[in-house]
Amino acid sequence: MTTSVIKPDRILRMHEMKLRVGMSRSWIYDRINPKSPRFDPGFPRPVRVGTSAIGWRESSVDIWIQSLKN
């Protein structure tokens, strides 16, 4: 019998997101804004964490970073 460990998906807040992608806050917001000329539909979508807070699923960010390496 094999057991698999399920790693819970962490939510990255803006500070961690900036460190993970190595870019600024405005660069990140440009990538998620459909009206921006720098909009990237492949960039991870933020999720609402509270009434006025957002974050990104760590697994989505990891997949996006991996896609850049390929």
mmCIF file of the N, C-alpha and C atoms, coordinates in Angstrom:
data_MODEL
# 
_entry.id   MODEL 
# 
loop_
_atom_site.group_PDB 
_atom_site.id 
_atom_site.type_symbol 
_atom_site.label_atom_id 
_atom_site.label_alt_id 
_atom_site.label_comp_id 
_atom_site.label_asym_id 
_atom_site.label_entity_id 
_atom_site.label_seq_id 
_atom_site.pdbx_PDB_ins_code 
_atom_site.Cartn_x 
_atom_site.Cartn_y 
_atom_site.Cartn_z 
_atom_site.occupancy 
_atom_site.B_iso_or_equiv 
_atom_site.pdbx_formal_charge 
_atom_site.auth_seq_id 
_atom_site.auth_comp_id 
_atom_site.auth_asym_id 
_atom_site.auth_atom_id 
_atom_site.pdbx_PDB_model_num 
ATOM 1   N N  . MET A 1 1  ? 0.843   -1.176 0.000   1.00 0.00 ? 1  MET A N  1 
ATOM 2   C CA . MET A 1 1  ? 0.000   0.000  0.000   1.00 0.00 ? 1  MET A CA 1 
ATOM 3   C C  . MET A 1 1  ? 0.888   1.239  0.000   1.00 0.00 ? 1  MET A C  1 
ATOM 4   N N  . THR A 1 2  ? 0.579   2.168  -0.881  1.00 0.00 ? 2  THR A N  1 
ATOM 5   C CA . THR A 1 2  ? 1.329   3.414  -0.917  1.00 0.00 ? 2  THR A CA 1 
ATOM 6   C C  . THR A 1 2  ? 0.451   4.541  -0.398  1.00 0.00 ? 2  THR A C  1 
ATOM 7   N N  . THR A 1 3  ? 1.077   5.433  0.271   1.00 0.00 ? 3  THR A N  1 
ATOM 8   C CA . THR A 1 3  ? 0.346   6.603  0.753   1.00 0.00 ? 3  THR A CA 1 
ATOM 9   C C  . THR A 1 3  ? 0.932   7.829  0.080   1.00 0.00 ? 3  THR A C  1 
ATOM 10  N N  . SER A 1 4  ? 0.077   8.721  -0.293  1.00 0.00 ? 4  SER A N  1 
ATOM 11  C CA . SER A 1 4  ? 0.551   9.956  -0.900  1.00 0.00 ? 4  SER A CA 1 
ATOM 12  C C  . SER A 1 4  ? 0.287   11.103 0.055   1.00 0.00 ? 4  SER A C  1 
ATOM 13  N N  . VAL A 1 5  ? 1.221   11.993 0.086   1.00 0.00 ? 5  VAL A N  1 
ATOM 14  C CA . VAL A 1 5  ? 1.089   13.158 0.951   1.00 0.00 ? 5  VAL A CA 1 
ATOM 15  C C  . VAL A 1 5  ? 0.549   14.296 0.096   1.00 0.00 ? 5  VAL A C  1 
ATOM 16  N N  . ILE A 1 6  ? -0.549  14.853 0.510   1.00 0.00 ? 6  ILE A N  1 
ATOM 17  C CA . ILE A 1 6  ? -1.145  15.969 -0.210  1.00 0.00 ? 6  ILE A CA 1 
ATOM 18  C C  . ILE A 1 6  ? -0.677  17.258 0.448   1.00 0.00 ? 6  ILE A C  1 
ATOM 19  N N  . LYS A 1 7  ? 0.040   18.038 -0.327  1.00 0.00 ? 7  LYS A N  1 
ATOM 20  C CA . LYS A 1 7  ? 0.552   19.306 0.173   1.00 0.00 ? 7  LYS A CA 1 
ATOM 21  C C  . LYS A 1 7  ? -0.531  20.372 -0.005  1.00 0.00 ? 7  LYS A C  1 
ATOM 22  N N  . PRO A 1 8  ? -0.927  21.026 1.077   1.00 0.00 ? 8  PRO A N  1 
ATOM 23  C CA . PRO A 1 8  ? -1.939  22.065 0.928   1.00 0.00 ? 8  PRO A CA 1 
ATOM 24  C C  . PRO A 1 8  ? -1.405  23.220 0.077   1.00 0.00 ? 8  PRO A C  1 
ATOM 25  N N  . ASP A 1 9  ? -2.276  23.805 -0.706  1.00 0.00 ? 9  ASP A N  1 
ATOM 26  C CA . ASP A 1 9  ? -1.885  24.903 -1.578  1.00 0.00 ? 9  ASP A CA 1 
ATOM 27  C C  . ASP A 1 9  ? -1.828  26.197 -0.777  1.00 0.00 ? 9  ASP A C  1 
ATOM 28  N N  . ARG A 1 10 ? -0.638  26.743 -0.651  1.00 0.00 ? 10 ARG A N  1 
ATOM 29  C CA . ARG A 1 10 ? -0.463  28.001 0.079   1.00 0.00 ? 10 ARG A CA 1 
ATOM 30  C C  . ARG A 1 10 ? -0.944  29.173 -0.765  1.00 0.00 ? 10 ARG A C  1 
ATOM 31  N N  . ILE A 1 11 ? -1.319  30.229 -0.113  1.00 0.00 ? 11 ILE A N  1 
ATOM 32  C CA . ILE A 1 11 ? -1.673  31.475 -0.784  1.00 0.00 ? 11 ILE A CA 1 
ATOM 33  C C  . ILE A 1 11 ? -0.505  32.440 -0.597  1.00 0.00 ? 11 ILE A C  1 
ATOM 34  N N  . LEU A 1 12 ? 0.019   32.917 -1.717  1.00 0.00 ? 12 LEU A N  1 
ATOM 35  C CA . LEU A 1 12 ? 1.119   33.873 -1.679  1.00 0.00 ? 12 LEU A CA 1 
ATOM 36  C C  . LEU A 1 12 ? 0.539   35.277 -1.718  1.00 0.00 ? 12 LEU A C  1 
ATOM 37  N N  . ARG A 1 13 ? 0.914   36.083 -0.761  1.00 0.00 ? 13 ARG A N  1 
ATOM 38  C CA . ARG A 1 13 ? 0.507   37.484 -0.768  1.00 0.00 ? 13 ARG A CA 1 
ATOM 39  C C  . ARG A 1 13 ? 1.492   38.270 -1.629  1.00 0.00 ? 13 ARG A C  1 
ATOM 40  N N  . MET A 1 14 ? 1.237   39.539 -1.835  1.00 0.00 ? 14 MET A N  1 
ATOM 41  C CA . MET A 1 14 ? 2.019   40.346 -2.770  1.00 0.00 ? 14 MET A CA 1 
ATOM 42  C C  . MET A 1 14 ? 3.514   40.325 -2.460  1.00 0.00 ? 14 MET A C  1 
ATOM 43  N N  . HIS A 1 15 ? 3.889   40.439 -1.207  1.00 0.00 ? 15 HIS A N  1 
ATOM 44  C CA . HIS A 1 15 ? 5.314   40.458 -0.864  1.00 0.00 ? 15 HIS A CA 1 
ATOM 45  C C  . HIS A 1 15 ? 6.010   39.178 -1.330  1.00 0.00 ? 15 HIS A C  1 
ATOM 46  N N  . GLU A 1 16 ? 5.393   38.030 -1.036  1.00 0.00 ? 16 GLU A N  1 
ATOM 47  C CA . GLU A 1 16 ? 5.977   36.758 -1.467  1.00 0.00 ? 16 GLU A CA 1 
ATOM 48  C C  . GLU A 1 16 ? 5.938   36.617 -2.987  1.00 0.00 ? 16 GLU A C  1 
ATOM 49  N N  . MET A 1 17 ? 4.881   37.110 -3.590  1.00 0.00 ? 17 MET A N  1 
ATOM 50  C CA . MET A 1 17 ? 4.746   37.037 -5.041  1.00 0.00 ? 17 MET A CA 1 
ATOM 51  C C  . MET A 1 17 ? 5.859   37.826 -5.723  1.00 0.00 ? 17 MET A C  1 
ATOM 52  N N  . LYS A 1 18 ? 6.157   39.020 -5.217  1.00 0.00 ? 18 LYS A N  1 
ATOM 53  C CA . LYS A 1 18 ? 7.240   39.826 -5.788  1.00 0.00 ? 18 LYS A CA 1 
ATOM 54  C C  . LYS A 1 18 ? 8.566   39.091 -5.679  1.00 0.00 ? 18 LYS A C  1 
ATOM 55  N N  . LEU A 1 19 ? 8.813   38.458 -4.551  1.00 0.00 ? 19 LEU A N  1 
ATOM 56  C CA . LEU A 1 19 ? 10.050  37.709 -4.379  1.00 0.00 ? 19 LEU A CA 1 
ATOM 57  C C  . LEU A 1 19 ? 10.104  36.499 -5.303  1.00 0.00 ? 19 LEU A C  1 
ATOM 58  N N  . ARG A 1 20 ? 8.977   35.820 -5.463  1.00 0.00 ? 20 ARG A N  1 
ATOM 59  C CA . ARG A 1 20 ? 8.928   34.601 -6.269  1.00 0.00 ? 20 ARG A CA 1 
ATOM 60  C C  . ARG A 1 20 ? 9.170   34.883 -7.751  1.00 0.00 ? 20 ARG A C  1 
ATOM 61  N N  . VAL A 1 21 ? 8.535   35.949 -8.281  1.00 0.00 ? 21 VAL A N  1 
ATOM 62  C CA . VAL A 1 21 ? 8.677   36.238 -9.709  1.00 0.00 ? 21 VAL A CA 1 
ATOM 63  C C  . VAL A 1 21 ? 9.811   37.220 -9.982  1.00 0.00 ? 21 VAL A C  1 
ATOM 64  N N  . GLY A 1 22 ? 10.311  37.857 -8.954  1.00 0.00 ? 22 GLY A N  1 
ATOM 65  C CA . GLY A 1 22 ? 11.438  38.773 -9.119  1.00 0.00 ? 22 GLY A CA 1 
ATOM 66  C C  . GLY A 1 22 ? 11.072  40.069 -9.824  1.00 0.00 ? 22 GLY A C  1 
ATOM 67  N N  . MET A 1 23 ? 9.822   40.482 -9.688  1.00 0.00 ? 23 MET A N  1 
ATOM 68  C CA . MET A 1 23 ? 9.357   41.702 -10.346 1.00 0.00 ? 23 MET A CA 1 
ATOM 69  C C  . MET A 1 23 ? 8.613   42.579 -9.351  1.00 0.00 ? 23 MET A C  1 
ATOM 70  N N  . SER A 1 24 ? 8.318   43.798 -9.788  1.00 0.00 ? 24 SER A N  1 
ATOM 71  C CA . SER A 1 24 ? 7.668   44.766 -8.900  1.00 0.00 ? 24 SER A CA 1 
ATOM 72  C C  . SER A 1 24 ? 6.161   44.561 -8.830  1.00 0.00 ? 24 SER A C  1 
ATOM 73  N N  . ARG A 1 25 ? 5.566   45.247 -7.890  1.00 0.00 ? 25 ARG A N  1 
ATOM 74  C CA . ARG A 1 25 ? 4.116   45.210 -7.698  1.00 0.00 ? 25 ARG A CA 1 
ATOM 75  C C  . ARG A 1 25 ? 3.394   45.694 -8.966  1.00 0.00 ? 25 ARG A C  1 
ATOM 76  N N  . SER A 1 26 ? 3.867   46.804 -9.542  1.00 0.00 ? 26 SER A N  1 
ATOM 77  C CA . SER A 1 26 ? 3.213   47.342 -10.737 1.00 0.00 ? 26 SER A CA 1 
ATOM 78  C C  . SER A 1 26 ? 3.355   46.386 -11.920 1.00 0.00 ? 26 SER A C  1 
ATOM 79  N N  . TRP A 1 27 ? 4.491   45.687 -12.033 1.00 0.00 ? 27 TRP A N  1 
ATOM 80  C CA . TRP A 1 27 ? 4.687   44.700 -13.099 1.00 0.00 ? 27 TRP A CA 1 
ATOM 81  C C  . TRP A 1 27 ? 3.647   43.584 -12.961 1.00 0.00 ? 27 TRP A C  1 
ATOM 82  N N  . ILE A 1 28 ? 3.441   43.133 -11.742 1.00 0.00 ? 28 ILE A N  1 
ATOM 83  C CA . ILE A 1 28 ? 2.469   42.059 -11.490 1.00 0.00 ? 28 ILE A CA 1 
ATOM 84  C C  . ILE A 1 28 ? 1.056   42.531 -11.832 1.00 0.00 ? 28 ILE A C  1 
ATOM 85  N N  . TYR A 1 29 ? 0.691   43.734 -11.384 1.00 0.00 ? 29 TYR A N  1 
ATOM 86  C CA . TYR A 1 29 ? -0.649  44.244 -11.678 1.00 0.00 ? 29 TYR A CA 1 
ATOM 87  C C  . TYR A 1 29 ? -0.849  44.460 -13.176 1.00 0.00 ? 29 TYR A C  1 
ATOM 88  N N  . ASP A 1 30 ? 0.190   44.854 -13.895 1.00 0.00 ? 30 ASP A N  1 
ATOM 89  C CA . ASP A 1 30 ? 0.083   44.979 -15.354 1.00 0.00 ? 30 ASP A CA 1 
ATOM 90  C C  . ASP A 1 30 ? -0.245  43.633 -15.999 1.00 0.00 ? 30 ASP A C  1 
ATOM 91  N N  . ARG A 1 31 ? 0.309   42.568 -15.480 1.00 0.00 ? 31 ARG A N  1 
ATOM 92  C CA . ARG A 1 31 ? 0.088   41.239 -16.068 1.00 0.00 ? 31 ARG A CA 1 
ATOM 93  C C  . ARG A 1 31 ? -1.329  40.717 -15.830 1.00 0.00 ? 31 ARG A C  1 
ATOM 94  N N  . ILE A 1 32 ? -1.995  41.191 -14.773 1.00 0.00 ? 32 ILE A N  1 
ATOM 95  C CA . ILE A 1 32 ? -3.345  40.682 -14.476 1.00 0.00 ? 32 ILE A CA 1 
ATOM 96  C C  . ILE A 1 32 ? -4.453  41.635 -14.916 1.00 0.00 ? 32 ILE A C  1 
ATOM 97  N N  . ASN A 1 33 ? -4.088  42.801 -15.437 1.00 0.00 ? 33 ASN A N  1 
ATOM 98  C CA . ASN A 1 33 ? -5.078  43.792 -15.869 1.00 0.00 ? 33 ASN A CA 1 
ATOM 99  C C  . ASN A 1 33 ? -5.368  43.618 -17.363 1.00 0.00 ? 33 ASN A C  1 
ATOM 100 N N  . PRO A 1 34 ? -6.573  43.157 -17.718 1.00 0.00 ? 34 PRO A N  1 
ATOM 101 C CA . PRO A 1 34 ? -6.892  42.945 -19.140 1.00 0.00 ? 34 PRO A CA 1 
ATOM 102 C C  . PRO A 1 34 ? -6.830  44.206 -19.996 1.00 0.00 ? 34 PRO A C  1 
ATOM 103 N N  . LYS A 1 35 ? -6.917  45.382 -19.380 1.00 0.00 ? 35 LYS A N  1 
ATOM 104 C CA . LYS A 1 35 ? -6.853  46.637 -20.138 1.00 0.00 ? 35 LYS A CA 1 
ATOM 105 C C  . LYS A 1 35 ? -5.416  47.102 -20.368 1.00 0.00 ? 35 LYS A C  1 
ATOM 106 N N  . SER A 1 36 ? -4.461  46.467 -19.732 1.00 0.00 ? 36 SER A N  1 
ATOM 107 C CA . SER A 1 36 ? -3.062  46.842 -19.874 1.00 0.00 ? 36 SER A CA 1 
ATOM 108 C C  . SER A 1 36 ? -2.480  46.260 -21.164 1.00 0.00 ? 36 SER A C  1 
ATOM 109 N N  . PRO A 1 37 ? -1.630  47.012 -21.846 1.00 0.00 ? 37 PRO A N  1 
ATOM 110 C CA . PRO A 1 37 ? -0.976  46.444 -23.033 1.00 0.00 ? 37 PRO A CA 1 
ATOM 111 C C  . PRO A 1 37 ? -0.002  45.316 -22.666 1.00 0.00 ? 37 PRO A C  1 
ATOM 112 N N  . ARG A 1 38 ? 0.348   45.218 -21.398 1.00 0.00 ? 38 ARG A N  1 
ATOM 113 C CA . ARG A 1 38 ? 1.252   44.162 -20.932 1.00 0.00 ? 38 ARG A CA 1 
ATOM 114 C C  . ARG A 1 38 ? 0.513   42.991 -20.282 1.00 0.00 ? 38 ARG A C  1 
ATOM 115 N N  . PHE A 1 39 ? -0.804  42.950 -20.457 1.00 0.00 ? 39 PHE A N  1 
ATOM 116 C CA . PHE A 1 39 ? -1.621  41.858 -19.923 1.00 0.00 ? 39 PHE A CA 1 
ATOM 117 C C  . PHE A 1 39 ? -1.096  40.513 -20.420 1.00 0.00 ? 39 PHE A C  1 
ATOM 118 N N  . ASP A 1 40 ? -1.008  39.558 -19.514 1.00 0.00 ? 40 ASP A N  1 
ATOM 119 C CA . ASP A 1 40 ? -0.550  38.201 -19.861 1.00 0.00 ? 40 ASP A CA 1 
ATOM 120 C C  . ASP A 1 40 ? -1.633  37.214 -19.434 1.00 0.00 ? 40 ASP A C  1 
ATOM 121 N N  . PRO A 1 41 ? -2.392  36.670 -20.399 1.00 0.00 ? 41 PRO A N  1 
ATOM 122 C CA . PRO A 1 41 ? -3.467  35.740 -20.032 1.00 0.00 ? 41 PRO A CA 1 
ATOM 123 C C  . PRO A 1 41 ? -2.952  34.460 -19.381 1.00 0.00 ? 41 PRO A C  1 
ATOM 124 N N  . GLY A 1 42 ? -1.672  34.151 -19.545 1.00 0.00 ? 42 GLY A N  1 
ATOM 125 C CA . GLY A 1 42 ? -1.101  32.960 -18.929 1.00 0.00 ? 42 GLY A CA 1 
ATOM 126 C C  . GLY A 1 42 ? -0.610  33.178 -17.508 1.00 0.00 ? 42 GLY A C  1 
ATOM 127 N N  . PHE A 1 43 ? -0.573  34.439 -17.076 1.00 0.00 ? 43 PHE A N  1 
ATOM 128 C CA . PHE A 1 43 ? -0.106  34.752 -15.728 1.00 0.00 ? 43 PHE A CA 1 
ATOM 129 C C  . PHE A 1 43 ? -1.138  34.269 -14.719 1.00 0.00 ? 43 PHE A C  1 
ATOM 130 N N  . PRO A 1 44 ? -0.700  33.735 -13.577 1.00 0.00 ? 44 PRO A N  1 
ATOM 131 C CA . PRO A 1 44 ? -1.656  33.219 -12.578 1.00 0.00 ? 44 PRO A CA 1 
ATOM 132 C C  . PRO A 1 44 ? -2.670  34.272 -12.143 1.00 0.00 ? 44 PRO A C  1 
ATOM 133 N N  . ARG A 1 45 ? -3.902  33.855 -12.049 1.00 0.00 ? 45 ARG A N  1 
ATOM 134 C CA . ARG A 1 45 ? -4.976  34.740 -11.613 1.00 0.00 ? 45 ARG A CA 1 
ATOM 135 C C  . ARG A 1 45 ? -4.963  34.846 -10.095 1.00 0.00 ? 45 ARG A C  1 
ATOM 136 N N  . PRO A 1 46 ? -5.174  36.032 -9.573  1.00 0.00 ? 46 PRO A N  1 
ATOM 137 C CA . PRO A 1 46 ? -5.253  36.167 -8.117  1.00 0.00 ? 46 PRO A CA 1 
ATOM 138 C C  . PRO A 1 46 ? -6.577  35.624 -7.592  1.00 0.00 ? 46 PRO A C  1 
ATOM 139 N N  . VAL A 1 47 ? -6.570  35.261 -6.325  1.00 0.00 ? 47 VAL A N  1 
ATOM 140 C CA . VAL A 1 47 ? -7.794  34.822 -5.653  1.00 0.00 ? 47 VAL A CA 1 
ATOM 141 C C  . VAL A 1 47 ? -8.072  35.786 -4.502  1.00 0.00 ? 47 VAL A C  1 
ATOM 142 N N  . ARG A 1 48 ? -9.324  36.002 -4.231  1.00 0.00 ? 48 ARG A N  1 
ATOM 143 C CA . ARG A 1 48 ? -9.702  36.899 -3.138  1.00 0.00 ? 48 ARG A CA 1 
ATOM 144 C C  . ARG A 1 48 ? -9.493  36.177 -1.813  1.00 0.00 ? 48 ARG A C  1 
ATOM 145 N N  . VAL A 1 49 ? -8.786  36.843 -0.904  1.00 0.00 ? 49 VAL A N  1 
ATOM 146 C CA . VAL A 1 49 ? -8.479  36.264 0.401   1.00 0.00 ? 49 VAL A CA 1 
ATOM 147 C C  . VAL A 1 49 ? -9.392  36.847 1.476   1.00 0.00 ? 49 VAL A C  1 
ATOM 148 N N  . GLY A 1 50 ? -9.847  38.026 1.260   1.00 0.00 ? 50 GLY A N  1 
ATOM 149 C CA . GLY A 1 50 ? -10.755 38.700 2.191   1.00 0.00 ? 50 GLY A CA 1 
ATOM 150 C C  . GLY A 1 50 ? -11.536 39.743 1.420   1.00 0.00 ? 50 GLY A C  1 
ATOM 151 N N  . THR A 1 51 ? -12.106 40.681 2.125   1.00 0.00 ? 51 THR A N  1 
ATOM 152 C CA . THR A 1 51 ? -12.901 41.696 1.439   1.00 0.00 ? 51 THR A CA 1 
ATOM 153 C C  . THR A 1 51 ? -12.041 42.646 0.610   1.00 0.00 ? 51 THR A C  1 
ATOM 154 N N  . SER A 1 52 ? -10.801 42.854 1.033   1.00 0.00 ? 52 SER A N  1 
ATOM 155 C CA . SER A 1 52 ? -9.950  43.783 0.283   1.00 0.00 ? 52 SER A CA 1 
ATOM 156 C C  . SER A 1 52 ? -8.540  43.230 0.059   1.00 0.00 ? 52 SER A C  1 
ATOM 157 N N  . ALA A 1 53 ? -8.391  41.928 0.121   1.00 0.00 ? 53 ALA A N  1 
ATOM 158 C CA . ALA A 1 53 ? -7.067  41.334 -0.045  1.00 0.00 ? 53 ALA A CA 1 
ATOM 159 C C  . ALA A 1 53 ? -7.096  40.256 -1.127  1.00 0.00 ? 53 ALA A C  1 
ATOM 160 N N  . ILE A 1 54 ? -5.980  40.156 -1.841  1.00 0.00 ? 54 ILE A N  1 
ATOM 161 C CA . ILE A 1 54 ? -5.845  39.097 -2.837  1.00 0.00 ? 54 ILE A CA 1 
ATOM 162 C C  . ILE A 1 54 ? -4.545  38.351 -2.602  1.00 0.00 ? 54 ILE A C  1 
ATOM 163 N N  . GLY A 1 55 ? -4.457  37.189 -3.196  1.00 0.00 ? 55 GLY A N  1 
ATOM 164 C CA . GLY A 1 55 ? -3.251  36.383 -3.132  1.00 0.00 ? 55 GLY A CA 1 
ATOM 165 C C  . GLY A 1 55 ? -3.230  35.471 -4.347  1.00 0.00 ? 55 GLY A C  1 
ATOM 166 N N  . TRP A 1 56 ? -2.181  34.699 -4.477  1.00 0.00 ? 56 TRP A N  1 
ATOM 167 C CA . TRP A 1 56 ? -2.035  33.774 -5.596  1.00 0.00 ? 56 TRP A CA 1 
ATOM 168 C C  . TRP A 1 56 ? -1.792  32.379 -5.062  1.00 0.00 ? 56 TRP A C  1 
ATOM 169 N N  . ARG A 1 57 ? -2.397  31.390 -5.699  1.00 0.00 ? 57 ARG A N  1 
ATOM 170 C CA . ARG A 1 57 ? -2.154  29.999 -5.318  1.00 0.00 ? 57 ARG A CA 1 
ATOM 171 C C  . ARG A 1 57 ? -0.717  29.646 -5.685  1.00 0.00 ? 57 ARG A C  1 
ATOM 172 N N  . GLU A 1 58 ? 0.005   29.115 -4.719  1.00 0.00 ? 58 GLU A N  1 
ATOM 173 C CA . GLU A 1 58 ? 1.402   28.774 -4.936  1.00 0.00 ? 58 GLU A CA 1 
ATOM 174 C C  . GLU A 1 58 ? 1.563   27.792 -6.088  1.00 0.00 ? 58 GLU A C  1 
ATOM 175 N N  . SER A 1 59 ? 0.665   26.834 -6.205  1.00 0.00 ? 59 SER A N  1 
ATOM 176 C CA . SER A 1 59 ? 0.776   25.841 -7.279  1.00 0.00 ? 59 SER A CA 1 
ATOM 177 C C  . SER A 1 59 ? 0.637   26.498 -8.649  1.00 0.00 ? 59 SER A C  1 
ATOM 178 N N  . SER A 1 60 ? -0.247  27.476 -8.789  1.00 0.00 ? 60 SER A N  1 
ATOM 179 C CA . SER A 1 60 ? -0.415  28.180 -10.067 1.00 0.00 ? 60 SER A CA 1 
ATOM 180 C C  . SER A 1 60 ? 0.842   28.972 -10.426 1.00 0.00 ? 60 SER A C  1 
ATOM 181 N N  . VAL A 1 61 ? 1.428   29.603 -9.427  1.00 0.00 ? 61 VAL A N  1 
ATOM 182 C CA . VAL A 1 61 ? 2.646   30.380 -9.652  1.00 0.00 ? 61 VAL A CA 1 
ATOM 183 C C  . VAL A 1 61 ? 3.787   29.445 -10.054 1.00 0.00 ? 61 VAL A C  1 
ATOM 184 N N  . ASP A 1 62 ? 3.912   28.314 -9.372  1.00 0.00 ? 62 ASP A N  1 
ATOM 185 C CA . ASP A 1 62 ? 4.966   27.344 -9.704  1.00 0.00 ? 62 ASP A CA 1 
ATOM 186 C C  . ASP A 1 62 ? 4.813   26.820 -11.127 1.00 0.00 ? 62 ASP A C  1 
ATOM 187 N N  . ILE A 1 63 ? 3.578   26.539 -11.547 1.00 0.00 ? 63 ILE A N  1 
ATOM 188 C CA . ILE A 1 63 ? 3.324   26.057 -12.911 1.00 0.00 ? 63 ILE A CA 1 
ATOM 189 C C  . ILE A 1 63 ? 3.700   27.132 -13.926 1.00 0.00 ? 63 ILE A C  1 
ATOM 190 N N  . TRP A 1 64 ? 3.354   28.382 -13.644 1.00 0.00 ? 64 TRP A N  1 
ATOM 191 C CA . TRP A 1 64 ? 3.674   29.479 -14.549 1.00 0.00 ? 64 TRP A CA 1 
ATOM 192 C C  . TRP A 1 64 ? 5.190   29.648 -14.676 1.00 0.00 ? 64 TRP A C  1 
ATOM 193 N N  . ILE A 1 65 ? 5.898   29.600 -13.557 1.00 0.00 ? 65 ILE A N  1 
ATOM 194 C CA . ILE A 1 65 ? 7.352   29.726 -13.584 1.00 0.00 ? 65 ILE A CA 1 
ATOM 195 C C  . ILE A 1 65 ? 7.965   28.576 -14.374 1.00 0.00 ? 65 ILE A C  1 
ATOM 196 N N  . GLN A 1 66 ? 7.466   27.363 -14.167 1.00 0.00 ? 66 GLN A N  1 
ATOM 197 C CA . GLN A 1 66 ? 7.974   26.201 -14.896 1.00 0.00 ? 66 GLN A CA 1 
ATOM 198 C C  . GLN A 1 66 ? 7.734   26.346 -16.397 1.00 0.00 ? 66 GLN A C  1 
ATOM 199 N N  . SER A 1 67 ? 6.592   26.922 -16.781 1.00 0.00 ? 67 SER A N  1 
ATOM 200 C CA . SER A 1 67 ? 6.301   27.102 -18.207 1.00 0.00 ? 67 SER A CA 1 
ATOM 201 C C  . SER A 1 67 ? 7.268   28.078 -18.861 1.00 0.00 ? 67 SER A C  1 
ATOM 202 N N  . LEU A 1 68 ? 7.793   29.023 -18.098 1.00 0.00 ? 68 LEU A N  1 
ATOM 203 C CA . LEU A 1 68 ? 8.773   29.966 -18.643 1.00 0.00 ? 68 LEU A CA 1 
ATOM 204 C C  . LEU A 1 68 ? 10.110  29.295 -18.906 1.00 0.00 ? 68 LEU A C  1 
ATOM 205 N N  . LYS A 1 69 ? 10.417  28.272 -18.120 1.00 0.00 ? 69 LYS A N  1 
ATOM 206 C CA . LYS A 1 69 ? 11.691  27.566 -18.271 1.00 0.00 ? 69 LYS A CA 1 
ATOM 207 C C  . LYS A 1 69 ? 11.695  26.651 -19.489 1.00 0.00 ? 69 LYS A C  1 
ATOM 208 N N  . ASN A 1 70 ? 10.504  26.243 -19.933 1.00 0.00 ? 70 ASN A N  1 
ATOM 209 C CA . ASN A 1 70 ? 10.413  25.321 -21.075 1.00 0.00 ? 70 ASN A CA 1 
ATOM 210 C C  . ASN A 1 70 ? 10.448  26.032 -22.395 1.00 0.00 ? 70 ASN A C  1 
# 
